């Protein structure tokens, strides 16, 4: 019997985006909250529940594409490479690929430290031969994995269309960060993207009838209460989801039900909210193929393959440097 290795964890200096960024976002003309604050233990559990809701099609549609095209995707990627799982969460999506990709090293990157630690502990036991590493980092503010990657080719795995949560200029910088790590021939990026569709269907996916997404959105205020010593009352805010046709993305907001004052003691900040005033907590862009390929080209990457479901609701694309 082979003894299992303990996974190696790194707390990246980029894991904390900084209190000044949070202060500036809350004091902006239209206040925003960084999506990284969604993912405490409860937030991760709520998001897992969202992924199984009937209105939220992306996860099951992506899963179907994985199942239908797994052999073709695995052949296109190639076996034995390093695998970097961006926004790994509970590592479930990447775990299904380990038997077919047989990576030489698996590096999981996520901001939710507790979830990542638990998931990698399980993976290390299930795959004792695999070099398993975890990096706790907010890679939306920069990606530096030089210390965790060897010289072998690397495949970056970024499913779920989380690229849609980036502002366009930040998405470009992120893709260039990935490209910079793809030094060895055969390296590349497998990325999931949610496609354009009817606005009513998109809004329903982000405002489900059971209110799970609303609970997920309001939970960000509980995280701020804990992380920034604040006194938000999550029950005093309503969840709002709407389609922005100009920007081609869904927006999630929290709308204050009444005039209220909130103290964020870590920031040394007091914020006044008028009744009806909103804070934006997330954008989720929806993509056309030509836009995806143009953004990859702009980052110095070459799109090589495009897999989608029959309805074209979701897509996976493979790009190389």
C-alpha positions in Angstrom: 0.0 0.0 0.0 1.3 3.5 -0.9 1.2 6.0 1.9 -0.8 9.1 1.1 1.0 12.4 0.9 -0.2 15.4 2.9 -1.3 18.2 0.6 0.9 21.2 0.6 -0.8 24.6 1.3 0.4 28.1 0.6 -1.3 31.2 1.9 -0.6 33.6 -0.9 0.1 37.2 -0.1 -2.6 38.0 -2.6 -5.2 36.3 -0.5 -6.2 39.6 1.0 -7.1 42.3 -1.5 -6.6 44.9 1.2 -8.8 47.1 3.4 -8.3 50.1 1.2 -9.9 48.4 -1.8 -12.9 47.6 0.3 -13.1 51.1 1.6 -13.0 52.6 -1.9 -15.6 50.2 -3.2 -18.1 51.1 -0.4 -17.5 54.8 -0.8 -17.9 54.8 -4.5 -20.9 56.7 -6.1 -22.6 53.4 -6.4 -21.2 51.2 -3.7 -19.9 47.7 -4.5 -18.8 44.7 -2.5 -16.1 42.4 -3.9 -17.5 38.9 -4.7 -14.6 37.3 -2.7 -16.7 38.0 0.4 -19.4 35.6 -0.7 -17.3 32.5 0.1 -17.2 31.8 3.8 -18.3 28.3 4.8 -22.0 29.1 4.6 -21.6 31.0 1.3 -19.8 28.0 -0.2 -22.7 25.7 0.9 -25.3 28.1 -0.4 -23.6 28.3 -3.8 -23.4 24.5 -4.0 -27.2 24.5 -3.4 -27.7 27.1 -6.1 -25.9 24.9 -8.6 -28.6 22.3 -8.2 -31.6 24.6 -8.6 -33.9 24.1 -11.6 -33.5 27.8 -12.6 -29.7 27.7 -12.5 -28.8 25.9 -15.7 -25.0 26.5 -16.0 -23.7 23.8 -13.7 -25.8 20.9 -15.1 -25.3 22.1 -18.7 -21.5 22.3 -18.2 -21.6 18.8 -16.5 -23.4 17.4 -19.5 -20.8 18.9 -21.9 -18.1 17.3 -19.7 -19.8 13.9 -19.9 -20.5 14.0 -23.6 -17.1 15.3 -24.7 -14.8 14.0 -21.9 -12.8 11.8 -24.2 -12.3 14.5 -26.9 -11.4 17.1 -24.3 -9.0 14.8 -22.5 -7.3 14.0 -25.9 -7.0 17.7 -26.8 -5.5 18.6 -23.4 -3.2 15.6 -23.2 -2.3 13.4 -20.1 0.4 13.8 -17.6 0.5 17.6 -17.3 0.3 19.8 -14.3 -3.3 20.8 -13.6 -4.2 24.1 -12.0 -7.8 24.3 -10.7 -8.8 28.0 -10.4 -11.6 28.7 -8.0 -11.5 25.1 -7.0 -14.0 25.2 -4.1 -14.7 21.6 -3.1 -12.5 20.4 -6.0 -15.4 18.2 -7.2 -15.2 19.3 -10.9 -11.5 18.7 -11.2 -11.7 15.4 -9.3 -13.7 13.9 -12.1 -10.9 14.7 -14.5 -8.0 13.2 -12.5 -8.5 9.7 -13.8 -8.6 10.7 -17.4 -5.9 13.5 -17.4 -3.6 11.7 -14.9 -1.8 15.0 -14.0 1.7 14.9 -12.6 0.7 17.7 -10.1 -2.6 19.1 -9.0 -2.7 22.7 -7.7 -6.0 24.0 -6.4 -6.5 27.7 -6.0 -9.3 29.3 -4.0 -10.0 32.0 -1.5 -12.1 29.8 0.8 -9.4 28.3 3.0 -11.5 25.9 5.1 -13.3 24.5 2.1 -10.0 24.0 0.2 -8.2 22.4 3.1 -11.0 19.8 3.6 -11.3 19.0 -0.1 -7.6 18.5 -0.7 -7.3 16.3 2.4 -9.9 14.0 0.8 -8.2 14.1 -2.6 -4.8 13.3 -1.1 -6.3 10.2 0.5 -8.0 9.1 -2.7 -5.0 9.8 -4.9 -1.9 9.0 -2.8 0.4 9.0 -5.9 -0.6 12.6 -6.8 1.4 15.7 -5.8 -1.5 17.7 -4.4 -1.1 21.4 -3.5 -3.4 24.1 -2.4 -3.0 27.9 -2.7 -5.3 30.2 -0.7 -5.5 33.3 -2.9 -7.7 35.9 -4.3 -6.4 35.5 -7.9 -8.8 38.2 -9.2 -6.0 40.6 -7.9 -3.2 38.8 -9.6 -2.0 35.2 -10.1 1.5 34.1 -9.1 2.0 30.3 -8.9 5.7 30.3 -9.9 6.6 28.6 -6.6 4.0 25.8 -7.0 4.6 24.9 -10.7 7.4 22.9 -12.1 8.8 23.0 -15.7 6.3 20.5 -17.2 3.4 21.7 -19.3 0.4 23.0 -17.3 -3.3 23.1 -18.0 -5.3 25.8 -16.3 -8.9 24.6 -15.5 -11.4 27.4 -15.0 -15.0 26.0 -15.4 -18.3 27.5 -14.3 -18.0 30.8 -16.3 -16.5 32.6 -13.3 -14.6 34.7 -15.9 -17.9 36.5 -16.2 -17.5 38.0 -12.7 -14.6 40.1 -13.8 -14.9 43.6 -15.2 -13.7 43.5 -18.8 -10.3 45.1 -18.2 -9.7 42.8 -15.2 -10.6 39.7 -17.3 -8.0 40.7 -19.8 -5.3 41.0 -17.1 -6.4 37.7 -15.6 -6.0 35.9 -19.0 -2.6 37.5 -19.5 -1.6 36.2 -16.0 -2.6 32.7 -17.1 -0.8 33.1 -20.4 2.4 34.1 -18.5 2.4 30.8 -16.6 2.0 28.7 -19.8 5.7 28.7 -20.6 6.2 25.0 -21.6 4.9 23.8 -25.0 1.5 22.2 -24.7 0.3 24.4 -21.9 -3.1 26.0 -22.1 -6.4 27.0 -20.5 -9.7 25.1 -20.5 -12.4 27.7 -19.6 -16.1 27.6 -19.3 -18.4 30.4 -20.5 -22.1 31.1 -20.1 -23.6 32.3 -23.4 -26.1 35.0 -24.3 -29.7 34.1 -24.0 -33.2 35.4 -23.2 -33.0 38.1 -20.4 -36.0 36.6 -18.5 -34.3 33.2 -18.3 -31.1 34.8 -17.1 -32.8 36.8 -14.4 -34.7 33.8 -13.2 -31.4 31.9 -12.8 -30.2 34.6 -10.4 -33.5 35.1 -8.5 -34.8 31.6 -7.9 -38.2 30.9 -6.4 -36.9 29.3 -3.3 -34.8 32.3 -2.4 -31.5 30.4 -2.2 -29.7 33.0 -4.3 -31.1 35.8 -2.2 -29.8 34.1 0.9 -26.4 33.7 -0.8 -26.4 37.4 -1.7 -27.4 38.6 1.8 -24.8 36.3 3.4 -22.1 38.6 2.0 -23.2 41.1 4.7 -22.7 38.6 7.4 -19.2 37.9 6.1 -18.4 41.6 6.2 -19.7 41.8 9.7 -17.2 39.1 10.7 -14.3 40.1 8.5 -14.5 43.9 8.9 -16.1 44.1 12.3 -19.3 45.7 10.8 -22.9 45.8 11.9 -24.8 45.2 8.7 -28.3 43.7 9.2 -28.7 41.3 6.3 -32.5 41.1 6.8 -32.7 44.9 6.1 -31.6 44.4 2.5 -33.5 42.9 -0.5 -31.9 40.8 -3.2 -32.1 42.2 -6.7 -31.0 40.6 -10.0 -31.3 42.3 -13.3 -30.0 42.1 -16.9 -27.8 44.9 -18.2 -28.3 44.7 -21.9 -25.6 47.3 -22.7 -22.9 45.5 -20.8 -24.3 42.1 -21.6 -24.2 40.9 -18.0 -26.4 40.0 -15.1 -26.0 42.3 -12.0 -26.8 41.3 -8.4 -27.5 44.0 -5.9 -28.6 44.5 -2.3 -31.2 47.2 -1.8 -31.6 48.9 1.5 -35.2 48.5 2.8 -34.9 51.7 4.9 -32.6 54.5 5.8 -29.8 53.0 8.0 -26.3 53.6 9.2 -23.6 50.9 9.1 -20.3 50.9 10.9 -17.3 49.0 9.5 -14.9 49.3 12.4 -11.9 47.6 10.7 -12.1 50.2 8.0 -12.8 53.1 10.4 -15.8 53.8 8.2 -19.4 54.7 8.7 -21.7 54.4 5.7 -25.2 55.9 5.4 -27.8 54.1 3.2 -31.0 55.7 2.1 -34.2 53.7 1.6 -34.0 52.0 -1.8 -30.2 52.6 -2.1 -28.4 49.7 -3.7 -24.9 48.1 -3.5 -23.7 45.9 -6.4 -22.3 42.6 -5.2 -21.7 40.7 -8.5 -21.7 40.9 -12.3 -22.0 37.8 -14.4 -21.2 38.4 -18.1 -22.7 36.3 -20.8 -20.6 35.7 -23.9 -20.7 35.2 -27.6 -18.0 33.0 -29.2 -16.4 35.8 -31.2 -16.0 37.9 -28.0 -14.4 35.0 -26.1 -11.9 34.2 -28.9 -11.1 37.9 -29.3 -10.3 38.2 -25.6 -8.1 35.1 -25.7 -6.2 36.4 -28.8 -5.7 39.8 -27.0 -4.1 37.9 -24.1 -1.7 36.1 -26.4 -3.6 32.8 -26.4 -4.8 30.8 -29.4 -8.3 29.2 -29.2 -8.1 25.6 -30.4 -11.5 24.0 -29.7 -15.0 24.9 -28.7 -17.5 22.4 -27.1 -21.1 23.3 -26.3 -24.5 21.7 -25.6 -27.1 21.2 -28.3 -29.0 24.4 -27.3 -25.8 26.5 -27.1 -26.5 27.5 -23.5 -22.9 27.0 -22.3 -19.5 26.4 -23.8 -16.0 25.2 -23.0 -13.1 26.4 -25.0 -9.4 25.3 -25.0 -6.7 27.8 -25.7 -3.0 27.6 -25.8 -0.2 30.1 -25.7 
